[in-house]
């Protein structure tokens, strides 16, 4: 059975989240390493998220939103609009 999130295939959702994270990170002029440090994670994990290989958990998304200077609600809204 095909896994769906918000009615979208998991792969589409993962790639969309990754693109949003990448776009926000570059907009804020942050390296993957800087974002990883800000959320107490690793650069490899950020790279996997941006390539759509991993989907971050809600606490990770919350920490990313804080690092980007936006709310979790704003981050989720950007992701939803990008789907």
Biopython code that builds the backbone (N, CA, C, O; Angstrom):
import numpy as np
from Bio.PDB.StructureBuilder import StructureBuilder

atoms = [
    (1, "UNK", "N", (0.839, -1.185, 0.000)),
    (1, "UNK", "CA", (0.000, 0.000, 0.000)),
    (1, "UNK", "C", (0.883, 1.247, 0.000)),
    (1, "UNK", "O", (1.914, 1.282, 0.672)),
    (2, "UNK", "N", (0.485, 2.247, -0.738)),
    (2, "UNK", "CA", (1.220, 3.490, -0.854)),
    (2, "UNK", "C", (0.980, 4.363, 0.369)),
    (2, "UNK", "O", (-0.165, 4.652, 0.717)),
    (3, "UNK", "N", (2.068, 4.786, 1.024)),
    (3, "UNK", "CA", (1.945, 5.667, 2.189)),
    (3, "UNK", "C", (1.663, 7.083, 1.735)),
    (3, "UNK", "O", (2.315, 7.592, 0.823)),
    (4, "UNK", "N", (0.687, 7.724, 2.374)),
    (4, "UNK", "CA", (0.315, 9.082, 2.024)),
    (4, "UNK", "C", (0.427, 9.995, 3.242)),
    (4, "UNK", "O", (0.150, 9.578, 4.366)),
    (5, "UNK", "N", (0.832, 11.233, 3.013)),
    (5, "UNK", "CA", (0.813, 12.283, 4.030)),
    (5, "UNK", "C", (0.115, 13.470, 3.389)),
    (5, "UNK", "O", (0.502, 13.908, 2.306)),
    (6, "UNK", "N", (-0.904, 13.990, 4.045)),
    (6, "UNK", "CA", (-1.721, 15.076, 3.488)),
    (6, "UNK", "C", (-2.273, 14.695, 2.114)),
    (6, "UNK", "O", (-2.547, 15.573, 1.295)),
    (7, "UNK", "N", (-2.439, 13.401, 1.854)),
    (7, "UNK", "CA", (-2.963, 12.945, 0.582)),
    (7, "UNK", "C", (-1.908, 12.852, -0.518)),
    (7, "UNK", "O", (-2.235, 12.547, -1.665)),
    (8, "UNK", "N", (-0.636, 13.116, -0.174)),
    (8, "UNK", "CA", (0.442, 13.057, -1.154)),
    (8, "UNK", "C", (1.317, 11.842, -0.869)),
    (8, "UNK", "O", (1.488, 11.456, 0.287)),
    (9, "UNK", "N", (1.872, 11.238, -1.918)),
    (9, "UNK", "CA", (2.800, 10.127, -1.689)),
    (9, "UNK", "C", (3.953, 10.580, -0.798)),
    (9, "UNK", "O", (4.386, 11.730, -0.867)),
    (10, "UNK", "N", (4.435, 9.685, 0.021)),
    (10, "UNK", "CA", (5.501, 9.979, 0.975)),
    (10, "UNK", "C", (6.718, 10.612, 0.305)),
    (10, "UNK", "O", (7.307, 11.543, 0.853)),
    (11, "UNK", "N", (7.097, 10.124, -0.860)),
    (11, "UNK", "CA", (8.264, 10.665, -1.564)),
    (11, "UNK", "C", (8.052, 12.124, -1.952)),
    (11, "UNK", "O", (8.962, 12.939, -1.805)),
    (12, "UNK", "N", (6.877, 12.459, -2.438)),
    (12, "UNK", "CA", (6.565, 13.846, -2.816)),
    (12, "UNK", "C", (6.615, 14.732, -1.572)),
    (12, "UNK", "O", (7.169, 15.830, -1.607)),
    (13, "UNK", "N", (6.038, 14.251, -0.480)),
    (13, "UNK", "CA", (6.047, 15.019, 0.762)),
    (13, "UNK", "C", (7.476, 15.240, 1.248)),
    (13, "UNK", "O", (7.844, 16.359, 1.607)),
    (14, "UNK", "N", (8.282, 14.181, 1.262)),
    (14, "UNK", "CA", (9.670, 14.281, 1.731)),
    (14, "UNK", "C", (10.466, 15.268, 0.890)),
    (14, "UNK", "O", (11.221, 16.073, 1.435)),
    (15, "UNK", "N", (10.311, 15.220, -0.416)),
    (15, "UNK", "CA", (11.048, 16.141, -1.296)),
    (15, "UNK", "C", (10.585, 17.578, -1.104)),
    (15, "UNK", "O", (11.392, 18.505, -1.167)),
    (16, "UNK", "N", (9.296, 17.766, -0.872)),
    (16, "UNK", "CA", (8.769, 19.115, -0.649)),
    (16, "UNK", "C", (9.319, 19.698, 0.645)),
    (16, "UNK", "O", (9.753, 20.849, 0.677)),
    (17, "UNK", "N", (9.302, 18.906, 1.709)),
    (17, "UNK", "CA", (9.867, 19.361, 2.982)),
    (17, "UNK", "C", (11.339, 19.713, 2.781)),
    (17, "UNK", "O", (11.805, 20.748, 3.258)),
    (18, "UNK", "N", (12.056, 18.864, 2.087)),
    (18, "UNK", "CA", (13.476, 19.103, 1.833)),
    (18, "UNK", "C", (13.733, 20.387, 1.064)),
    (18, "UNK", "O", (14.661, 21.130, 1.386)),
    (19, "UNK", "N", (12.929, 20.649, 0.063)),
    (19, "UNK", "CA", (13.103, 21.877, -0.722)),
    (19, "UNK", "C", (12.808, 23.108, 0.127)),
    (19, "UNK", "O", (13.522, 24.107, 0.045)),
    (20, "UNK", "N", (11.761, 23.039, 0.938)),
    (20, "UNK", "CA", (11.422, 24.177, 1.805)),
    (20, "UNK", "C", (12.561, 24.431, 2.796)),
    (20, "UNK", "O", (12.964, 25.577, 2.995)),
    (21, "UNK", "N", (13.075, 23.379, 3.411)),
    (21, "UNK", "CA", (14.186, 23.533, 4.360)),
    (21, "UNK", "C", (15.393, 24.133, 3.645)),
    (21, "UNK", "O", (16.022, 25.059, 4.159)),
    (22, "UNK", "N", (15.719, 23.616, 2.470)),
    (22, "UNK", "CA", (16.855, 24.144, 1.703)),
    (22, "UNK", "C", (16.652, 25.615, 1.363)),
    (22, "UNK", "O", (17.556, 26.430, 1.549)),
    (23, "UNK", "N", (15.473, 25.951, 0.868)),
    (23, "UNK", "CA", (15.197, 27.341, 0.467)),
    (23, "UNK", "C", (15.276, 28.300, 1.656)),
    (23, "UNK", "O", (15.849, 29.384, 1.543)),
    (24, "UNK", "N", (14.707, 27.908, 2.780)),
    (24, "UNK", "CA", (14.759, 28.768, 3.967)),
    (24, "UNK", "C", (16.189, 28.893, 4.487)),
    (24, "UNK", "O", (16.620, 29.972, 4.895)),
    (25, "UNK", "N", (16.908, 27.790, 4.469)),
    (25, "UNK", "CA", (18.294, 27.817, 4.945)),
    (25, "UNK", "C", (19.151, 28.748, 4.096)),
    (25, "UNK", "O", (19.918, 29.551, 4.626)),
    (26, "UNK", "N", (19.017, 28.638, 2.776)),
    (26, "UNK", "CA", (19.818, 29.494, 1.912)),
    (26, "UNK", "C", (19.354, 30.948, 1.976)),
    (26, "UNK", "O", (20.165, 31.867, 1.860)),
    (27, "UNK", "N", (18.050, 31.155, 2.159)),
    (27, "UNK", "CA", (17.523, 32.511, 2.314)),
    (27, "UNK", "C", (18.120, 33.188, 3.552)),
    (27, "UNK", "O", (18.393, 34.389, 3.551)),
    (28, "UNK", "N", (18.315, 32.392, 4.605)),
    (28, "UNK", "CA", (18.891, 32.907, 5.856)),
    (28, "UNK", "C", (20.427, 32.888, 5.817)),
    (28, "UNK", "O", (21.088, 33.211, 6.804)),
    (29, "UNK", "N", (20.977, 32.505, 4.664)),
    (29, "UNK", "CA", (22.430, 32.446, 4.472)),
    (29, "UNK", "C", (23.115, 31.558, 5.520)),
    (29, "UNK", "O", (24.155, 31.906, 6.080)),
    (30, "UNK", "N", (22.497, 30.409, 5.757)),
    (30, "UNK", "CA", (23.038, 29.431, 6.705)),
    (30, "UNK", "C", (23.600, 28.248, 5.926)),
    (30, "UNK", "O", (23.033, 27.831, 4.916)),
    (31, "UNK", "N", (24.703, 27.720, 6.400)),
    (31, "UNK", "CA", (25.214, 26.474, 5.831)),
    (31, "UNK", "C", (24.459, 25.312, 6.477)),
    (31, "UNK", "O", (23.779, 25.488, 7.488)),
    (32, "UNK", "N", (24.585, 24.141, 5.890)),
    (32, "UNK", "CA", (23.976, 22.955, 6.502)),
    (32, "UNK", "C", (24.566, 22.735, 7.888)),
    (32, "UNK", "O", (23.857, 22.338, 8.813)),
    (33, "UNK", "N", (25.845, 22.991, 8.030)),
    (33, "UNK", "CA", (26.507, 22.810, 9.322)),
    (33, "UNK", "C", (25.960, 23.784, 10.360)),
    (33, "UNK", "O", (25.757, 23.411, 11.516)),
    (34, "UNK", "N", (25.720, 25.030, 9.956)),
    (34, "UNK", "CA", (25.176, 26.013, 10.891)),
    (34, "UNK", "C", (23.762, 25.628, 11.336)),
    (34, "UNK", "O", (23.422, 25.745, 12.514)),
    (35, "UNK", "N", (22.950, 25.173, 10.393)),
    (35, "UNK", "CA", (21.600, 24.735, 10.752)),
    (35, "UNK", "C", (21.664, 23.529, 11.674)),
    (35, "UNK", "O", (20.940, 23.460, 12.668)),
    (36, "UNK", "N", (22.525, 22.586, 11.346)),
    (36, "UNK", "CA", (22.672, 21.389, 12.181)),
    (36, "UNK", "C", (23.071, 21.769, 13.606)),
    (36, "UNK", "O", (22.527, 21.229, 14.570)),
    (37, "UNK", "N", (24.010, 22.688, 13.738)),
    (37, "UNK", "CA", (24.444, 23.128, 15.060)),
    (37, "UNK", "C", (23.295, 23.813, 15.808)),
    (37, "UNK", "O", (23.123, 23.609, 17.010)),
    (38, "UNK", "N", (22.520, 24.616, 15.098)),
    (38, "UNK", "CA", (21.409, 25.343, 15.716)),
    (38, "UNK", "C", (20.328, 24.412, 16.250)),
    (38, "UNK", "O", (19.642, 24.748, 17.215)),
    (39, "UNK", "N", (20.172, 23.249, 15.635)),
    (39, "UNK", "CA", (19.133, 22.316, 16.074)),
    (39, "UNK", "C", (19.718, 21.101, 16.800)),
    (39, "UNK", "O", (19.019, 20.119, 17.050)),
    (40, "UNK", "N", (21.013, 21.183, 17.135)),
    (40, "UNK", "CA", (21.708, 20.107, 17.843)),
    (40, "UNK", "C", (21.615, 18.794, 17.068)),
    (40, "UNK", "O", (21.181, 17.766, 17.587)),
    (41, "UNK", "N", (22.036, 18.868, 15.819)),
    (41, "UNK", "CA", (21.982, 17.705, 14.933)),
    (41, "UNK", "C", (23.295, 17.620, 14.164)),
    (41, "UNK", "O", (24.312, 18.150, 14.611)),
    (42, "UNK", "N", (23.278, 16.961, 13.019)),
    (42, "UNK", "CA", (24.481, 16.760, 12.213)),
    (42, "UNK", "C", (24.223, 17.199, 10.779)),
    (42, "UNK", "O", (23.101, 17.096, 10.283)),
    (43, "UNK", "N", (25.248, 17.682, 10.125)),
    (43, "UNK", "CA", (25.147, 18.159, 8.736)),
    (43, "UNK", "C", (24.637, 17.072, 7.806)),
    (43, "UNK", "O", (23.884, 17.364, 6.876)),
    (44, "UNK", "N", (25.026, 15.839, 8.032)),
    (44, "UNK", "CA", (24.582, 14.731, 7.179)),
    (44, "UNK", "C", (23.057, 14.585, 7.254)),
    (44, "UNK", "O", (22.408, 14.333, 6.238)),
    (45, "UNK", "N", (22.489, 14.742, 8.445)),
    (45, "UNK", "CA", (21.035, 14.651, 8.619)),
    (45, "UNK", "C", (20.339, 15.775, 7.859)),
    (45, "UNK", "O", (19.314, 15.540, 7.221)),
    (46, "UNK", "N", (20.875, 16.986, 7.916)),
    (46, "UNK", "CA", (20.307, 18.118, 7.174)),
    (46, "UNK", "C", (20.346, 17.819, 5.684)),
    (46, "UNK", "O", (19.374, 18.072, 4.972)),
    (47, "UNK", "N", (21.455, 17.286, 5.214)),
    (47, "UNK", "CA", (21.588, 16.925, 3.804)),
    (47, "UNK", "C", (20.554, 15.878, 3.396)),
    (47, "UNK", "O", (19.963, 15.973, 2.320)),
    (48, "UNK", "N", (20.334, 14.884, 4.251)),
    (48, "UNK", "CA", (19.346, 13.842, 3.954)),
    (48, "UNK", "C", (17.939, 14.424, 3.889)),
    (48, "UNK", "O", (17.142, 14.029, 3.038)),
    (49, "UNK", "N", (17.630, 15.363, 4.783)),
    (49, "UNK", "CA", (16.322, 16.017, 4.759)),
    (49, "UNK", "C", (16.172, 16.803, 3.460)),
    (49, "UNK", "O", (15.154, 16.685, 2.778)),
    (50, "UNK", "N", (17.167, 17.594, 3.119)),
    (50, "UNK", "CA", (17.077, 18.442, 1.929)),
    (50, "UNK", "C", (16.984, 17.630, 0.640)),
    (50, "UNK", "O", (16.414, 18.102, -0.343)),
    (51, "UNK", "N", (17.527, 16.432, 0.631)),
    (51, "UNK", "CA", (17.447, 15.568, -0.555)),
    (51, "UNK", "C", (16.193, 14.698, -0.559)),
    (51, "UNK", "O", (15.986, 13.906, -1.478)),
    (52, "UNK", "N", (15.358, 14.848, 0.469)),
    (52, "UNK", "CA", (14.117, 14.078, 0.520)),
    (52, "UNK", "C", (14.294, 12.647, 0.957)),
    (52, "UNK", "O", (13.423, 11.810, 0.722)),
    (53, "UNK", "N", (15.416, 12.354, 1.592)),
    (53, "UNK", "CA", (15.676, 10.995, 2.050)),
    (53, "UNK", "C", (15.150, 10.751, 3.455)),
    (53, "UNK", "O", (14.887, 9.610, 3.834)),
    (54, "UNK", "N", (14.998, 11.813, 4.224)),
    (54, "UNK", "CA", (14.473, 11.732, 5.594)),
    (54, "UNK", "C", (13.401, 12.798, 5.773)),
    (54, "UNK", "O", (13.461, 13.866, 5.164)),
    (55, "UNK", "N", (12.428, 12.495, 6.611)),
    (55, "UNK", "CA", (11.400, 13.467, 6.985)),
    (55, "UNK", "C", (11.634, 13.802, 8.452)),
    (55, "UNK", "O", (11.608, 12.911, 9.300)),
    (56, "UNK", "N", (11.863, 15.083, 8.763)),
    (56, "UNK", "CA", (12.142, 15.443, 10.154)),
    (56, "UNK", "C", (10.910, 15.275, 11.047)),
    (56, "UNK", "O", (9.773, 15.438, 10.605)),
    (57, "UNK", "N", (11.164, 14.948, 12.296)),
    (57, "UNK", "CA", (10.086, 14.832, 13.284)),
    (57, "UNK", "C", (9.564, 16.220, 13.629)),
    (57, "UNK", "O", (10.167, 17.231, 13.268)),
    (58, "UNK", "N", (8.448, 16.256, 14.326)),
    (58, "UNK", "CA", (7.861, 17.524, 14.744)),
    (58, "UNK", "C", (8.815, 18.334, 15.626)),
    (58, "UNK", "O", (8.946, 19.538, 15.405)),
    (59, "UNK", "N", (9.492, 17.731, 16.619)),
    (59, "UNK", "CA", (10.448, 18.516, 17.408)),
    (59, "UNK", "C", (11.591, 19.092, 16.554)),
    (59, "UNK", "O", (12.054, 20.204, 16.808)),
    (60, "UNK", "N", (12.035, 18.346, 15.562)),
    (60, "UNK", "CA", (13.098, 18.846, 14.674)),
    (60, "UNK", "C", (12.564, 20.011, 13.845)),
    (60, "UNK", "O", (13.248, 21.023, 13.689)),
    (61, "UNK", "N", (11.348, 19.879, 13.313)),
    (61, "UNK", "CA", (10.752, 20.984, 12.559)),
    (61, "UNK", "C", (10.598, 22.225, 13.434)),
    (61, "UNK", "O", (10.827, 23.346, 12.981)),
    (62, "UNK", "N", (10.210, 22.016, 14.687)),
    (62, "UNK", "CA", (10.077, 23.133, 15.634)),
    (62, "UNK", "C", (11.421, 23.844, 15.809)),
    (62, "UNK", "O", (11.493, 25.071, 15.757)),
    (63, "UNK", "N", (12.473, 23.066, 16.014)),
    (63, "UNK", "CA", (13.806, 23.649, 16.188)),
    (63, "UNK", "C", (14.297, 24.334, 14.915)),
    (63, "UNK", "O", (14.964, 25.366, 14.985)),
    (64, "UNK", "N", (13.977, 23.775, 13.770)),
    (64, "UNK", "CA", (14.341, 24.415, 12.505)),
    (64, "UNK", "C", (13.617, 25.749, 12.363)),
    (64, "UNK", "O", (14.221, 26.750, 11.978)),
    (65, "UNK", "N", (12.339, 25.761, 12.673)),
    (65, "UNK", "CA", (11.569, 27.001, 12.585)),
    (65, "UNK", "C", (12.207, 28.074, 13.456)),
    (65, "UNK", "O", (12.371, 29.214, 13.022)),
    (66, "UNK", "N", (12.568, 27.711, 14.688)),
    (66, "UNK", "CA", (13.234, 28.667, 15.580)),
    (66, "UNK", "C", (14.538, 29.165, 14.962)),
    (66, "UNK", "O", (14.838, 30.358, 15.016)),
    (67, "UNK", "N", (15.311, 28.251, 14.374)),
    (67, "UNK", "CA", (16.582, 28.635, 13.754)),
    (67, "UNK", "C", (16.360, 29.582, 12.571)),
    (67, "UNK", "O", (17.195, 30.445, 12.300)),
    (68, "UNK", "N", (15.237, 29.422, 11.871)),
    (68, "UNK", "CA", (14.915, 30.284, 10.730)),
    (68, "UNK", "C", (14.235, 31.588, 11.163)),
    (68, "UNK", "O", (14.014, 32.477, 10.340)),
    (69, "UNK", "N", (13.905, 31.702, 12.450)),
    (69, "UNK", "CA", (13.259, 32.907, 12.949)),
    (69, "UNK", "C", (11.779, 32.998, 12.611)),
    (69, "UNK", "O", (11.217, 34.087, 12.489)),
    (70, "UNK", "N", (11.152, 31.815, 12.462)),
    (70, "UNK", "CA", (9.713, 31.769, 12.186)),
    (70, "UNK", "C", (9.075, 30.794, 13.168)),
    (70, "UNK", "O", (9.776, 30.078, 13.884)),
    (71, "UNK", "N", (7.749, 30.767, 13.200)),
    (71, "UNK", "CA", (7.051, 29.821, 14.063)),
    (71, "UNK", "C", (6.893, 28.478, 13.355)),
    (71, "UNK", "O", (7.015, 28.378, 12.134)),
    (72, "UNK", "N", (6.621, 27.461, 14.147)),
    (72, "UNK", "CA", (6.330, 26.144, 13.575)),
    (72, "UNK", "C", (5.124, 26.224, 12.657)),
    (72, "UNK", "O", (5.102, 25.597, 11.598)),
    (73, "UNK", "N", (4.122, 26.992, 13.057)),
    (73, "UNK", "CA", (2.925, 27.167, 12.229)),
    (73, "UNK", "C", (3.288, 27.763, 10.876)),
    (73, "UNK", "O", (2.771, 27.326, 9.848)),
    (74, "UNK", "N", (4.169, 28.753, 10.868)),
    (74, "UNK", "CA", (4.588, 29.365, 9.599)),
    (74, "UNK", "C", (5.339, 28.361, 8.735)),
    (74, "UNK", "O", (5.136, 28.307, 7.522)),
    (75, "UNK", "N", (6.209, 27.565, 9.361)),
    (75, "UNK", "CA", (6.973, 26.570, 8.604)),
    (75, "UNK", "C", (6.035, 25.535, 7.981)),
    (75, "UNK", "O", (6.166, 25.208, 6.802)),
    (76, "UNK", "N", (5.104, 25.028, 8.758)),
    (76, "UNK", "CA", (4.155, 24.032, 8.232)),
    (76, "UNK", "C", (3.304, 24.652, 7.127)),
    (76, "UNK", "O", (3.002, 23.987, 6.136)),
    (77, "UNK", "N", (2.921, 25.896, 7.283)),
    (77, "UNK", "CA", (2.137, 26.591, 6.258)),
    (77, "UNK", "C", (2.919, 26.693, 4.948)),
    (77, "UNK", "O", (2.359, 26.489, 3.870)),
    (78, "UNK", "N", (4.196, 27.004, 5.041)),
    (78, "UNK", "CA", (5.040, 27.092, 3.835)),
    (78, "UNK", "C", (5.110, 25.720, 3.164)),
    (78, "UNK", "O", (5.022, 25.618, 1.941)),
    (79, "UNK", "N", (5.268, 24.682, 3.956)),
    (79, "UNK", "CA", (5.321, 23.319, 3.404)),
    (79, "UNK", "C", (4.002, 22.982, 2.715)),
    (79, "UNK", "O", (4.000, 22.470, 1.596)),
    (80, "UNK", "N", (2.886, 23.265, 3.375)),
    (80, "UNK", "CA", (1.571, 22.962, 2.793)),
    (80, "UNK", "C", (1.351, 23.709, 1.484)),
    (80, "UNK", "O", (0.828, 23.140, 0.525)),
    (81, "UNK", "N", (1.746, 24.976, 1.437)),
    (81, "UNK", "CA", (1.582, 25.770, 0.203)),
    (81, "UNK", "C", (2.452, 25.258, -0.922)),
    (81, "UNK", "O", (2.136, 25.451, -2.095)),
    (82, "UNK", "N", (3.565, 24.596, -0.566)),
    (82, "UNK", "CA", (4.492, 24.079, -1.576)),
    (82, "UNK", "C", (4.065, 22.732, -2.136)),
    (82, "UNK", "O", (4.578, 22.295, -3.167)),
    (83, "UNK", "N", (3.128, 22.070, -1.463)),
    (83, "UNK", "CA", (2.678, 20.757, -1.948)),
    (83, "UNK", "C", (1.810, 20.888, -3.188)),
    (83, "UNK", "O", (1.347, 19.882, -3.726)),
]
sb = StructureBuilder()
sb.init_structure("model")
sb.init_model(0)
sb.init_chain("A")
sb.init_seg("    ")
for serial, (resi, resn, name, xyz) in enumerate(atoms, 1):
    if name == "N":
        sb.init_residue(resn, " ", resi, " ")
    sb.init_atom(name, np.array(xyz, "f"), 0.0, 1.0, " ", f" {name:<3s}", serial, name[0])
structure = sb.get_structure()
